[in-house]
Amino acid sequence: MKLKTFISVCFLLVTLGFAAYLDSPYSFINKEYAYSTDEPVMAQPVEVQPSSDVPVLEEKLEKIEKVDDYIVETYQEYEVYKDKDGNVIKSEPTGKIDTLQYWNDQQ
């Protein structure tokens, strides 16, 4: 009985060790990938200008109401088109409305 559990525990440890080896960057599966921790990564930021054709989605506060003991804020989503200088050319509502309700503790 003890020999059977000892063999089972050894088999489990060998299996876990082999799985850890396969998961490591030094295994034969990952030999095509180069790993280096001693060299810093040199990345240059890329400046991308947003296109003026694509609208930006913004939510604007439409109204604030007091309902019972709550304050209800209603927001409307708009598609905002801007030119190259950041000036708003056109603003269209999308039809999506969000409401935020919270307790009025200043009564």
C-alpha positions in Angstrom: 0.0 0.0 0.0 2.8 2.4 0.9 4.7 1.5 -2.3 1.6 2.3 -4.4 1.2 5.8 -2.9 4.9 6.5 -3.1 4.9 5.6 -6.8 1.8 7.7 -7.4 3.3 10.7 -5.6 6.6 10.3 -7.6 4.6 10.1 -10.9 2.7 13.2 -10.0 5.9 15.2 -9.2 7.5 14.0 -12.4 4.4 15.0 -14.4 4.3 18.5 -12.7 8.0 19.0 -13.3 7.7 18.1 -17.0 4.7 20.4 -17.4 6.7 23.2 -15.7 9.6 22.6 -18.1 7.3 22.7 -21.2 5.8 26.0 -19.9 9.3 27.6 -19.4 11.0 29.7 -22.1 13.9 27.2 -22.2 11.9 24.2 -23.4 12.2 22.7 -26.8 8.7 24.0 -27.7 9.8 27.7 -27.1 13.3 27.5 -28.7 12.3 29.7 -31.6 11.4 32.6 -29.4 14.2 34.8 -28.0 13.9 35.9 -24.4 16.3 38.5 -23.0 15.8 40.2 -19.7 19.1 42.2 -19.7 18.3 44.5 -22.5 15.6 47.3 -22.2 12.9 47.5 -24.8 13.3 50.5 -27.1 9.9 51.7 -28.2 9.2 55.0 -29.9 5.7 56.5 -29.3 3.7 57.0 -32.5 1.7 60.2 -32.8 -1.6 59.4 -34.6 -3.9 62.3 -35.5 -7.5 61.3 -35.1 -9.5 61.4 -38.3 -12.0 64.2 -38.6 -14.5 61.8 -40.4 -14.9 59.6 -37.3 -17.3 61.0 -34.6 -16.4 61.1 -30.9 -19.2 59.8 -28.6 -19.9 62.2 -25.7 -22.6 62.2 -23.0 -24.1 65.5 -22.1 -26.3 66.3 -19.1 -29.8 67.0 -20.3 -31.8 67.6 -17.1 -31.8 67.1 -13.3 -35.0 66.3 -11.5 -36.0 65.6 -7.9 -38.2 62.6 -7.6 -39.4 61.7 -4.1 -36.2 61.5 -2.0 -33.9 61.0 -5.1 -32.1 63.2 -7.6 -32.4 61.9 -11.1 -29.9 63.1 -13.8 -30.6 62.3 -17.4 -27.7 62.1 -20.0 -28.0 62.1 -23.8 -25.3 60.6 -26.0 -24.1 62.7 -28.9 -21.9 62.0 -31.9 -19.5 65.0 -32.0 -17.7 65.7 -35.3 -14.6 67.9 -34.9 -12.2 69.5 -37.5 -8.4 69.4 -37.4 -8.1 72.2 -34.9 -10.6 70.5 -32.4 -13.5 72.8 -33.1 -16.9 71.2 -33.1 -18.4 71.0 -36.6 -21.6 69.0 -35.9 -23.2 67.4 -32.9 -26.0 64.8 -33.4 -27.9 62.9 -30.7 -27.7 59.1 -31.0 -30.9 58.3 -29.1 -29.1 56.6 -26.2 -30.3 58.0 -22.9 -28.7 57.1 -19.5 -30.2 58.0 -16.2 -28.4 58.3 -12.9 -30.4 58.2 -9.7 -28.9 58.8 -6.3 -30.2 59.6 -2.8 -30.7 63.2 -1.9 -29.1 63.5 1.5 -29.4 67.3 1.8 -33.1 67.5 2.8 
